[in-house]
Amino acid sequence: LARSRGLDVTDPGTDHELRYDLGLIERFGAVFYATAIASGISVLSPEARGDTSGYGTVQLGATPGPALRLTIGAAAPLFGAHRFDAKVLSSLAVTF
């Protein structure tokens, strides 16, 4: 069994970064919505503590049924070290 290291507030893929998001959502009728999200990543390891970068994401989505959600969007760096130039995002979620 793995030993617990206490409260884990870091990104699941790494143990030396803290990730955070702030977003808005606007609905257009019963089916469509748009989101705007600002995200940040701060390094916690001693050698780069405090290095922070951020990116923004916009998405358009639809919920055509109670168990189905479709989303398409784009993300781009806003400040700090750029970890990517731009991303196109898409998702399909089915709940049951």
C-alpha positions as CSV (number, residue, x, y, z in Angstrom):
1,L,0.0,0.0,0.0
2,A,1.1,3.5,-0.8
3,R,1.8,5.8,2.2
4,S,-0.4,8.9,2.4
5,R,1.6,12.2,2.3
6,G,-1.2,14.1,3.9
7,L,-3.5,16.6,2.2
8,D,-2.8,16.7,-1.6
9,V,-3.8,20.0,-3.2
10,T,-1.6,19.5,-6.2
11,D,-2.4,18.4,-9.8
12,P,-3.0,14.7,-10.0
13,G,-0.2,14.3,-12.6
14,T,2.4,16.0,-10.5
15,D,3.3,16.6,-6.9
16,H,5.0,20.0,-7.3
17,E,2.4,22.2,-8.8
18,L,-0.8,23.9,-7.6
19,R,-3.5,24.5,-10.2
20,Y,-6.5,26.8,-9.9
21,D,-9.4,28.0,-12.0
22,L,-11.9,30.8,-12.1
23,G,-14.7,30.6,-14.6
24,L,-18.0,32.0,-15.8
25,I,-20.9,30.3,-17.6
26,E,-23.7,31.8,-19.6
27,R,-26.7,29.8,-20.7
28,F,-28.4,30.5,-24.0
29,G,-31.8,28.8,-23.8
30,A,-32.3,25.4,-22.4
31,V,-29.6,23.6,-24.5
32,F,-26.6,25.9,-25.3
33,Y,-24.0,27.5,-23.0
34,A,-20.6,29.3,-23.2
35,T,-17.8,29.4,-20.6
36,A,-14.8,31.6,-20.0
37,I,-12.1,30.2,-17.7
38,A,-8.9,31.7,-16.4
39,S,-6.4,29.1,-15.0
40,G,-3.1,29.3,-13.2
41,I,-0.3,27.0,-12.3
42,S,2.2,27.8,-9.5
43,V,5.3,25.7,-8.9
44,L,5.7,24.6,-5.3
45,S,9.1,22.8,-5.5
46,P,12.0,24.8,-3.9
47,E,14.1,25.2,-7.0
48,A,11.3,27.1,-8.9
49,R,8.9,28.1,-6.1
50,G,6.5,30.8,-7.1
51,D,7.0,30.5,-10.9
52,T,3.5,31.0,-12.1
53,S,1.9,30.8,-15.6
54,G,-1.7,31.2,-16.7
55,Y,-3.9,30.4,-19.6
56,G,-7.4,31.2,-20.7
57,T,-10.1,28.9,-22.1
58,V,-13.4,29.6,-23.9
59,Q,-15.9,26.9,-24.7
60,L,-19.2,26.4,-26.4
61,G,-21.4,23.6,-25.3
62,A,-24.7,21.9,-25.7
63,T,-26.8,19.6,-23.4
64,P,-29.2,18.0,-25.9
65,G,-30.5,15.6,-23.2
66,P,-30.3,15.1,-19.5
67,A,-27.5,12.6,-19.8
68,L,-25.5,14.1,-22.7
69,R,-23.1,17.1,-22.9
70,L,-21.0,18.1,-25.9
71,T,-18.3,20.8,-25.7
72,I,-15.8,22.4,-28.1
73,G,-13.3,25.2,-27.1
74,A,-9.9,26.7,-27.3
75,A,-7.2,27.6,-24.8
76,A,-4.2,30.0,-25.1
77,P,-1.5,31.2,-22.7
78,L,-2.1,34.5,-20.9
79,F,1.1,35.1,-18.8
80,G,4.2,33.4,-17.5
81,A,6.1,30.6,-19.2
82,H,4.1,29.2,-22.1
83,R,3.6,25.5,-21.8
84,F,1.7,25.4,-25.1
85,D,1.0,27.8,-27.9
86,A,-2.7,27.0,-28.3
87,K,-5.1,24.1,-27.8
88,V,-8.3,23.0,-29.4
89,L,-10.5,21.1,-26.9
90,S,-13.5,18.9,-27.3
91,S,-15.5,16.6,-25.1
92,L,-18.4,14.3,-25.0
93,A,-19.9,13.4,-21.6
94,V,-22.5,10.8,-20.9
95,T,-23.9,10.4,-17.4
96,F,-25.7,7.4,-16.1
